[in-house]
Amino acid sequence: MNAVLNPSPYQLDAIDRQIIIATQSGLPLVAQPWDAVAEQLGLDPDEVVARVAAMQEHNVIRRIGAVPNHYALGYRANGMSVWNVPDDMVAELGRQVGDLEFVSHCYERPRHLPLWPYNLFAMVHGYNRDEVADHVKVIAGMLRGVCRGHDVLYSTRILKKTGLRIGE
């Protein structure tokens, strides 16, 4: 779970903080994770779910999702593919690219001209660099006719995969 601090009108109280602290390293791997969190904190499960929903609604929690360890799954090559596509098409193209099974995340970023013309980023995973290159060719085929250039930035080490951490 990734928590972000922002100037929203929502005020975290002690219980919200307890929920964030209890879940910031991951949800329990059980059939009913919110029930387990509630039990750990001595709360009603419905209250935990309602508070998490309120924090999401107010952008205190940006998202809740799985963060796989691609290396543990056998994927040894990762490349951030970067694409120069028309700004008025980036949202739709990003959705299409993000739906590919070998893309873990895809998003728009601002260009930094003249050195960095790319505005669409897609993280591609493969068992090796040749497979990543093949996946990038698939994306290039999808973007044919609208892409004005692309590159791939290969990962050289594993970076931390955690969101903001708050102390107890």
Residue pairs with C-beta under 8 A, 6 or more apart in sequence:
1 20
1 23
1 24
1 26
1 27
1 61
1 63
1 64
1 163
2 61
2 62
2 63
2 163
2 164
3 20
3 24
3 55
3 60
3 61
3 62
3 163
3 164
3 166
4 59
4 60
4 61
4 62
4 163
4 164
5 60
5 164
6 59
6 60
8 58
8 59
8 60
9 58
10 54
10 55
10 58
10 60
12 20
12 55
12 60
15 41
15 43
15 47
15 51
16 51
16 55
16 60
17 166
18 41
19 37
19 41
19 48
19 51
19 52
19 55
20 55
20 61
20 166
21 166
21 167
21 168
22 37
22 40
22 41
23 37
24 162
24 163
24 164
24 165
24 166
25 162
26 67
27 33
27 34
27 36
27 37
27 64
28 36
28 37
30 36
32 45
34 45
34 48
34 49
34 52
35 45
37 43
37 48
38 44
38 45
38 47
38 48
41 48
52 61
52 64
55 61
56 62
56 63
56 64
62 163
67 161
67 162
68 104
69 161
70 78
70 104
70 125
71 158
74 127
75 125
75 126
75 127
76 126
76 127
76 128
77 125
77 126
77 127
77 128
77 129
77 131
77 132
77 154
77 155
78 123
78 124
78 125
78 126
78 132
78 154
78 155
79 123
79 124
79 126
79 129
79 132
79 133
79 136
79 152
79 153
79 154
79 155
80 121
80 122
80 123
80 124
80 152
80 153
80 155
81 121
81 122
81 123
81 124
81 136
81 139
81 150
81 151
81 152
82 118
82 120
82 121
82 150
82 151
82 152
82 153
83 93
83 97
83 118
83 119
83 120
83 121
83 122
83 139
83 143
83 147
83 149
83 150
84 111
84 117
84 118
84 119
84 120
84 147
84 148
84 149
84 150
85 93
85 119
85 120
85 143
85 146
85 147
85 148
86 146
87 119
89 146
90 108
90 119
90 120
91 108
93 120
93 142
93 143
93 146
94 106
94 107
94 108
94 120
94 122
96 142
97 103
97 106
97 120
97 122
97 139
97 142
97 143
98 105
98 106
98 122
100 122
100 135
100 138
100 139
102 124
102 125
102 126
102 135
102 138
103 122
103 123
103 124
103 125
103 135
103 139
104 123
104 125
105 122
105 123
106 120
106 121
106 122
106 123
107 120
107 121
108 119
108 120
108 121
109 118
109 119
109 120
109 121
110 119
111 117
111 118
111 119
117 148
117 149
118 149
118 150
118 151
122 139
124 132
124 135
124 136
124 139
124 152
125 132
125 135
126 132
126 134
126 135
129 154
132 152
132 154
133 152
136 150
136 152
139 150
140 147
140 150
143 150
